[in-house]
Each structure stands twice: as structure tokens, then as C-alpha cells.
Amino acid sequence: MITIRPARAADAKALPAIEQSAGEAFRAIAELAWLADGDNVSVERHRALIAAGACWIADEKDRPVGFLSAGIEADALHIWELDVRLDRQGQGIGRALLERAVADAGRRGLAGVTLTTFRAVPWNAPFYQRCGFRILEGAEVDRRLADLLSDEADHGMALDQRCAMRLDLR
Ligand SMILES: CC(C)(COP(=O)(O)OP(=O)(O)OC[C@H]1O[C@@H](n2cnc3c(N)ncnc32)[C@H](O)[C@@H]1OP(=O)(O)O)[C@@H](O)C(=O)NCCC(=O)NCCS
């Protein structure tokens, strides 16, 4: 059985390995396989995100198998990472984590939930669209999200393959 709960400081050290395992999924897409060999978010950054109070863990038998880390940015909850261990993907854990974060954003009275992701990767934008997010185009991409996309381009992620998305809560 999977349970979703808020992350605790002690979880931070388990999260890079989950991100590493999750990223193996990109090996199925030749042009994105390099992502599987990229750097993971550091334990220190995870500690800070957990302390800020918008990170959730999916536990299986008291062991983390997935996480969602987010933070409040402007009027929105911004999702920084959503990762499920490769051998547990496709079983509804990612959706459960996302639904938990969206519900939390609503309870906090935030206006929306934002993220950046790949437009064409089946478990990225198409998945978020099925969860109610829409791709922002042109002037809808505000300065904050444009800066994130630009940083990602600096890290090798082709700008035309990435997108910013938003779920409006009001
Ligand atoms: C994205 C991710 C967290 C989703 O977690 P998950 O536990 O696999 O999620 P779910 O089982 O709830 O599936 C989510 C959706 O993705 C789809 N999906 C998952 N794995 C897939 C695959 N290998 N191929 C095609 N679609 C896939 C499912 O069909 C599902 O859509 P639905 O709920 O509308 O039917 C997980 O696939 C992952 O860690 N991927 C690598 C890292 C990543 O891309 N993170 C997101 C960055 S924005």
C-alpha cells in the first residue's frame, strides 16, 4: 500500500536516489537519454525545500518510493520535482502526489499551481494536461517562468521542447 505524507527533514537523503532512478525513464527516448546521467537535486536543497513545507513523500511499507517537492512562488505553488522510482512508475503514485500538492495549494488559498516540463514526453505535459494543467504560450509565460525556461535552456534542454504549465485554482 502507498501512503502520501508531508516530507520530514530525515527524508532528504533518500531523495537523490529516487530522482536518479526516476530519470532512467528518459533512456527510452534517445534524444533525452542524457538526462538520466544528469545531476540530481542536492540533499541540502531538499532539506531547504522540506523545511519550507511543500514537499510530499510516497511511502511503500514506510520506505519512500516517490516525492513531489514544491515551493510557493508569487501567487502559485510551483512544482520543482516530481519523481517516482522507476520500478514503481505507471501505478498511480505520481498522480496521487500531484493531487495531494494541488489540494494543499487550494487549502493555502493560492491562485494556481505551476511547473515547467517537456511538451512531448508522455509522462510530462500530456499527463499534466489530463490533470487540468494547460500549457502557457507567448505572453502568458510570465517573467518568473520565462526565467526558469531560460535557465533550463542553459542546462541543455531545448527551449522548443519545454513548456510552462499552470493549473488555475480560482
Ligand atoms: C512523471 C512521474 C513522476 C509520474 O509518476 P508515476 O507514478 O509513473 O505516475 P502515474 O502512474 O500516476 O502516471 C501518471 C501518468 O503518466 C503516464 N505514464 C507514466 N509512465 C508512463 C510511461 N512510461 N509511458 C507513457 N505514459 C506513462 C500514465 O499513463 C499516467 O497518466 P494517467 O494518470 O492520465 O493515466 C514518473 O513517470 C517519473 O518519475 N518520471 C521521470 C521523472 C519525470 O519526468 N518527472 C516529471 C518532471 S516534470
The ligand as a Gaussian input file, in Angstrom:
#p B3LYP/6-31G(d) Opt

LIG

0 1
 C        6.306000      11.660000     -14.007000
 C        6.265000      10.581000     -12.933000
 C        6.624000      11.171000     -11.602000
 C        4.847000      10.046000     -12.865000
 O        4.815000       9.104000     -11.812000
 P        4.043000       7.710000     -11.980000
 O        3.956000       7.063000     -10.667000
 O        4.593000       6.983000     -13.135000
 O        2.636000       8.334000     -12.339000
 P        1.285000       7.621000     -12.616000
 O        1.381000       6.132000     -12.541000
 O        0.284000       8.316000     -11.760000
 O        1.087000       8.011000     -14.117000
 C        0.994000       9.359000     -14.489000
 C        0.631000       9.442000     -15.932000
 O        1.785000       9.257000     -16.737000
 C        1.567000       8.202000     -17.660000
 N        2.792000       7.405000     -17.681000
 C        3.545000       7.021000     -16.644000
 N        4.601000       6.330000     -17.075000
 C        4.490000       6.290000     -18.427000
 C        5.280000       5.725000     -19.475000
 N        6.420000       5.066000     -19.215000
 N        4.871000       5.891000     -20.737000
 C        3.745000       6.566000     -21.031000
 N        2.960000       7.143000     -20.079000
 C        3.338000       6.995000     -18.807000
 C        0.396000       7.414000     -17.150000
 O       -0.385000       6.916000     -18.206000
 C       -0.375000       8.397000     -16.302000
 O       -1.385000       9.066000     -16.974000
 P       -2.898000       8.956000     -16.466000
 O       -2.893000       9.036000     -14.963000
 O       -3.604000      10.109000     -17.077000
 O       -3.343000       7.644000     -16.971000
 C        7.216000       9.406000     -13.254000
 O        6.859000       8.870000     -14.510000
 C        8.659000       9.812000     -13.235000
 O        9.301000       9.832000     -12.193000
 N        9.218000      10.121000     -14.433000
 C       10.602000      10.552000     -14.569000
 C       10.822000      11.915000     -13.991000
 C        9.897000      12.944000     -14.565000
 O        9.674000      13.030000     -15.766000
 N        9.348000      13.768000     -13.669000
 C        8.423000      14.841000     -14.021000
 C        9.193000      16.049000     -14.405000
 S        8.116000      17.432000     -14.795000

